[in-house]
Amino acid sequence: MFQFDTSAPIILFRLGLIILLAVFFNWGMRLVTARLEKQLERKTYDEHQVRRMRTLMHSALSVSGFGIVLMVIAMALSVLEIDITPLLASVGIVGLALSFGAQTLVRDYLGGVLILVEDQFRVGDVIQVGDKSGEVEHLTLRATYLRDMEGKQHIIPNGEIRVISNVTKKWARAVVELTVDFNADFTNAIRALEAATARLQKDEALTKFLIDAPQLAGWVGFKDWGVQMRLTAKTVSGKQWEVASALRKYATVIAS
């Protein structure tokens, strides 16, 4: 069988070559990532999209760096002719023990990767997860940080996110429901609501938020003391509350 020369100079040369190749490969990965980031910034104007892709690339870079370190250690031990079989057995036992405790953490990171890859929501979106809702203030591979209307910050592990309601995905809908007394003149009430929608469409500060003209749904239900009527307007994401507030104000002023 062919025997390798295990003299000190040869060992040092091999170790140096392994380290040099690892450094070169890591440098190449970082260079490719940097160039991809510049191309993204030049080709897209969506800041959130750039941030999402940058997070994915940096995560992939971190994983590859960890893999390179493991490979260097394994190759170095092999060059030094150290039998790593007992070490691998010990590492396997420890890894098995840690895996049971790290299942939740791994699930969180996998959930974060899926959120970014599928673009389920972005920083600045308003979402609801279970009984928690608010604006996405920060997003990492491990957790999502929500800020609710009261200013409370909710930290939700990504592995626990199963059903998401995104209130500001692409477009939204402003919904205003008003109750008209049973004894009121419904013809005049309808005219007042139609006038409110017309006034909204003339408001230059709000028309830029409208995707379609506001719609009067008419009677949608009953309350103890009146008939419930609904106005809706399709808006750009995040502006539905501002449009709904103005629509409610116009309807109230005209009706009075």
SULCORDA-V961802 format. One record per helix or strand. SS is the DSSP state (~ for helix, > for strand). FROM is the first residue (numbers start at 1). TO is the last residue. Records with the same first field share a line. If there is no record, write none. Layout:
SS: FROM-TO, FROM-TO
This chain:
~: 8-43, 47-79, 85-118, 158-160, 186-202, 204-207, 240-255
>: 126-129, 132-139, 143-147, 153-157, 164-166, 171-181, 210-210, 215-222, 226-236
